[in-house]
Each structure stands twice: as structure tokens, then as C-alpha cells.
């Protein structure tokens, strides 16, 4: 049993004992029903946290019963119930029940036959103890507001902590980009140039140089993936090649005649390459829908030896010879492709429309 339930049980038992003692100490007519109502009124407080309105009604009924039986005992259990109901937010129920009690107690005292009308009204005013009733409601409301403010403060602290964590994540991403991306790119490019020149001259390429080139490629790829993870505020799992058909389906749902063609096998594609391919298709289809005024679009994914080629064509209003307008979308695609050691071409087609083509390396050929 939890600590709160133990406390509730102790309070309920204590109130029941106090009410029974008050009933036994005064000169009252013997009434088993009255004694039972005194005890039941106290014990009814046990579930006050789980069912405050039901406890409010139960304690009110018990108070009316032992008042009718001639027990002039303060309605202590009912005051506890009013406090619990208001604390739980049931203020209307507490007010309605208290107004009903104000009218019911005089009638109950009259029904007991021990008082005339004037005595019943005076006695009901004393027994109900209006000041204590108001104090119980005020105490419940004060504690409810205090708990609400504490919950709001806790929620604010959690939101502040999440915001600071996001800011720190972005700060780390910027620091990694500024401090590592350039150096790794220089190492990778220099190693690839040295390998290319050695092949061109017909010389044997030293194994350490090949290892440096391959390590540079892999480091650039993994760094890009890490930066994307740090910058990504989306809580969904990262997307990849398997999600490209869903992009095409969504484009068709939006009214674009989009088609997907996949050539070759897809085994061995690194996760970073798959994520970049997905983002390229996503950005290209978004640009087609927003700016191209196109009726059709084709997405082609070609698995070639050592490379993954992604091409998106449309029949929009772009014309050959017109330079594409620079934008954040094209810049983002180019950054992604360059970080993986690939190449990107984005330009109008000779037959009209626009083409985005990216070649992404997927392995390290000897």
C-alpha cells in the first residue's frame, strides 16, 4: 500500500473515532443508526483522493442521518470532504452540495422531533459552522493553486532544459562543422589528387596513401551523418532509400504524374548515402511542386559499381540556357553531396524542364 493511501486511512479512521467519541460523550438517545452514521461518515473519507465528489455526497448523507437521529455532532467529515473536492478542482460540486446542506439540515433537525422551527434553524447554523465550511473550501482552493503553480514551474523547467539541450546540440554541430569539415575535406581531396596523378603517370600507389584517401572519404561521410543527427529536430527515425517510393506516391497524390525507376541492386549502400539520396529526391520533388509548374516528373535511382546515381527530371517551364535561381534547397543538396565526396548537377534540360542529378560514392575502389 502506498504512503498516500496509508495517510488517507489514518485520517479516515481518526475522524471516525473522533465523531464516535463526540456522539458517545453527549447525552443522546440510543440509536444504532446514529452511531453507524457517525462511523461511516469518517470512514467514507478514505477514497477522497480517487472519488472526491462521491465522498462529498457520502459524508453529507451520513451527517444528515446522524443529525436526524438526534446527534448534535459537528459535521467534521463533511468539512474534510469539501476541502478534498475543492482541492481536486470540483468547486461547483462543493458549492452545490454545501447549499443543499444549508437547506437540508434544518429539515433534518425538524424531522428528528427534538427541535421546533426556530431551534432547528439556529442549531443548523451552529452545526454547519459556516465559517469552518468557508475555511475548508478556501484551504482546498489555495492548495490546488499552489500545486498548479508547482506543476507549471516544473513544466517550464523541463521546456527550458529541452531548449538549452537543442541549443547546445546546434552549437556542437556548428563547432564540428567549423573545426573538422574543412580539414577533412582538404585531406580527402589532396589524397585523391595524389592517387589520380600516380595512376596517370603509371606509378604504383602506396598503400598508406590509399588508406588515407579511403579514411578521408569515410570520415567525411560519417561527419556529415553526425552533423545531420545533431541538427535534426525531427523526432522520427532517419529516412533512407526505402522511403523514396513513399515520396513519389505523395507527389502523385498531390496531382503530379511522378514515376520511379530503380536500376541495379541496392545492397551495400551506406546509411549516410541513403539519407542523402532521400533528401535530394524530397527537395527536388518539392521544388517541382512549388516552382516548376510541371505535369510530370521522373525519379531514377541507379546503383552503379562504386556509386549511387539519383536523377530527378521534370517537364516544367525551365528552358535551356537559363541559369537556375540560387536557393536554399539547391545549396543544401550541394552541401550534402559534396560532404560525401560526390557531385551534383542541377540545370535546365535541352528538351525543356529541369534536371537534378547527384552521383554519390558508395565504396572505395582500389
N, C-alpha and C positions, 0 to 999 in steps of 0.2 A: 504494500500500500504506500502511495506517495505521501510526502510530508504534508502537502496541502490537504489531502483527504483526512489525515490524522488530525490536523488542526481543526478542520470542519467538524469532525466527530466529537472532539473535546468540547468545542464551543456549543454544539447542539446538546450534548449531554449536560454541560454546565447550566445552560439556560433551562433545560427541562427540570433539573434538580432545584434551581432557584424558584421556578414557578410553582413546583410542587410544595416546596418549603413554605412559600408565601401562602399557598392555599391551606396548608395544614396549621399554620400559626394563627390564623384569624378564626373568628367564630363564624363558621359557615355551616349550612345544613349538610348533612352527609349525602354525598351524591357521587356514586362511582363514575357516572358520565362526566361530571365536572373535573374529577381528578384525572380521568383518562384524557380529557381535552387539554388539561394543563401540560401533561407529559408529552402528548402528541404534538402540541404547538412547539415545544422546544426541540423535539427530535426531528420535526419537519425541516429544520434549518440545515440538516446535513447536506442535502444536494443543492444548496443555494448557489453554488458556482455554475453548475450544469443546467439548472432549470430555475432561474430566479423568479420568473413570473408565476410558475406553479407553486413555488414555496410561498410567494406573497399571498396567493389565494388560500393556500392551506393554513397558514398561520392566522389569516383573518377569520376563516371559518372556525378554527379552534378557539380563538379569542371570543367570538360571538357565542359559541357553545358554552364555555365556562362562565361567561357573563350571564347568560340566560339561566344557568344553574345556580346563580347567586354568589359566585366567587368574584369579589371585588378586587381583582388582581391586575396590576398594570400589564398592558399588552407588550411586554418586553420582546417577545419573539417576533411580533409584527414589526416593531421598530428595526430589528436586525434585518428582517426581510425587505423593508423599504430601503435601507442602506444598500443591501446587495443588489436589488433591482435597479436602483439609480446608478450604482457603480457599473453595472453591466450595460447601461445605456437605455434601459426601459423606463424612461422618465414619465411618459404618458401613462403607462400601466400603473406606476406607483401613484400618480396623482389621481387617476380614476378610482383606484382601489381605496385610497385614503378618503376621498369624497364620499364614496359609498359607505365606508366605515362610519363617517360622521353622521350619516343618516340612519345607519342600521343599529348603532349602539343604543340610542335612546329607546328604539322599538324593542330591542332585546331586553333592556332593563325593565321596561313595562311588562313584557311577556313573562318575566320572572316572577311578577306579583309582589316583589319586595319594595317597590318604589311607586310613588304617584308620578304624574307627568312632569311636574317641576323638579322633583328629586331626580328623575331619570335624566333630564337634560343636564342638570348640574353635575350629576355623577358621571355622565358620559363625557362631559368636558374635562373633568378631572382625570378620569381613567385614561382617556385617549392621550392626554398630555400633549396638546398641540405644539408646544414649544419643542418638546423632545422629538416629535414627528418631523417638524421642520428641520431640526438639527440633524436628524438621521439622513434625510434627503440631501441636505447641504453637504454633509460629510461624504456621502457616496458620490455626489457630483464633483466635489473637489478632488477626490482620489482618482476619479475617472479622467478628469482633465490632466492631472499630474501624470498618469500612465500614458495618456495620449501624447503629451509633450515629450515624455521619455522615449516613446516609440518613434516619434518624428525625429528626435535628436539622433537616435540610433540609425535610422534610415538615412539621415543626412550624412552621418559619419561614413556609412557604407558607400554612399554615392561619391563622397569626396575621395575616399580611398580608391574606388574604381577609376575615377577621373585622373587621380595622380598616377595610378599604375599605367593608364593609357598614355599619359604624357611622358612618363619615363620610358615606356616601350618605344614611342616615336623618337624620343631623344637618343636612345640606344641605336635605333635604326639609322638616324642621321649620322651619329658618330661612326658607326661601322662603314657607312657609305663613304663618308669623307676620308676616313683613315685607311681603309683597306681596298676599296673598289679600284681606285686609280693604280695603286701599286701592283695589285694582282693583274690588272689589265696590261700594264707595262711588261711585267714578267712574261705573261702568256704571249703577247704579241712579239716580243723580242725572241722568245724561244721558237715560235712558229716561223718567223722570218729566217732565223738561223737554220732551221730544218729545211725550209724551202730552198735556201741558197745552196745548202750542201747537196740536196737532190739535184738541183740544176747543174752543179759542177760535177756531178757523178761521184761525189765523195761519200764515204761511209759516215752515217750519222752516229755520233757517240751515244751510247745508251743513257748516260746521265742527262744529255740534252733532251732525249725523247721523254725521259721521266719528268724533267722539268716542264716540258710542254704539256704532257698529259696531266700533271698535278695542277698546272695553272688553269687548264680547262675545267677540271673537276672543282677546283677551289672557287672559280668564278661562278660555276653553276650552283654550287651549294650556298655560296654567299648570297646569290640572288634569291634563292629559295628562303633563306633565313630572313632576309630583309622583307620579303613579301609576308612571311608569317608574323613578323614584328609589326608591320604596318597595317595588317589586315584587321579591321574592326568587325568583320563578319563572323558570327558565331557558327556558321555552317561549316561542314568539312570542306577542304580544298577541292576544287573541280579539276577534272582532267580530260583525257581523250574520250573516256567512256561517256562523258556528259555532253559531247558535241552533238550527237543526234537529237538530244532534247532541245538544244539551242535552235537547230534547224526546224524542229517541229513547232516551237514557239513562234518562229518567224513566219511559218506558213499559217499559223493561227491568226497572226496579225494581218494577213492579207497578201504577203509576199510569196511568190512562187519560188520557194527555195528548195534546192536539191543537194544531196550529199553523196559524194563518191569517195570510197576508201580503196586504195590500191596497196597491195603488199600486206605482209604480216605486221602486227603491232607488238611483237614480243621484244623485250629489252629496252623499251623507251623509258628513260629516267623520269621520275615523278616531276622534277622541275621543268623538263621539256614538255611533258603532258599538260602541266598547268599553264605554261606559256602559250601552247597551241590553243588551248581552250580560250584564253583571254584574247588572243588575236582574232579568232572566229567571232567571239562575242562582240568585240569592239567593231570589227568590220561589218557585221550584220546590223549593229546599232547605227552605224554611220549610213548604211544603205537605207534603213528605215527612216532616218531623220532628215538626211540631206540629199540623197541621190535621186529621189522621185523615180525609182526603178520599179519594174514589174516583175523581174526575175532576178535570181541570184543563184550562183552555184558555189558549193564548198567542196574542195577536193583536198584530201589528205593522202599523201603519197609516202609510203615507207620505202625509202631507198637505202642502199648499203651505206651506213655511216651517217645518214641524215634523215630527218623528217621534214617534208615539204608541205606547207599549208598554203593553199591558194583560195582566195575568195574573189569571184568576178560578179559584176552586175551590169545591167543594161541601162544604167541611169543616164543623166544628162551631161556627164563629164565628156569632154571632147579631147582628142589627141592634140598634143602641143600645149595644152593649158596646164600650168603648174598647179599642183594640189595646194589648197589653202592649208597653211600650218595650223595644227590644233593640238589640244592636249591628248586626244585619242591616238593620233599618229605618233606623237612624241613618246607616249607611254609604250606603244608597241615597239618602237625602235629601241628604246632603252631595254626592254625585256629581251629582245632578240640579241642585241649587242652584248648584253651581260652574259649570255650563254655561248658567245663566240659565233653566232650565226650572222645572217644577212637579211635585210628586209628591203623589198621594193614596193613602193606604193605610188601608182601613177595612172593616168587615164590610158585606156586601151586604144589601139589604132581603129578598131571597129566600133568604138563608142563605149561608153561606160567606164568603170573604174576597176582596177585590179590591185589586190593586196597579196603579196607572195612573200613568204618567210621560209628560209631554209635553216633548220636547227640541227646542229651536230648531236648525234646520239651515242657515239662511241669514239674510240681513239685508234684510228687505223695506223698501222705500222708504216 
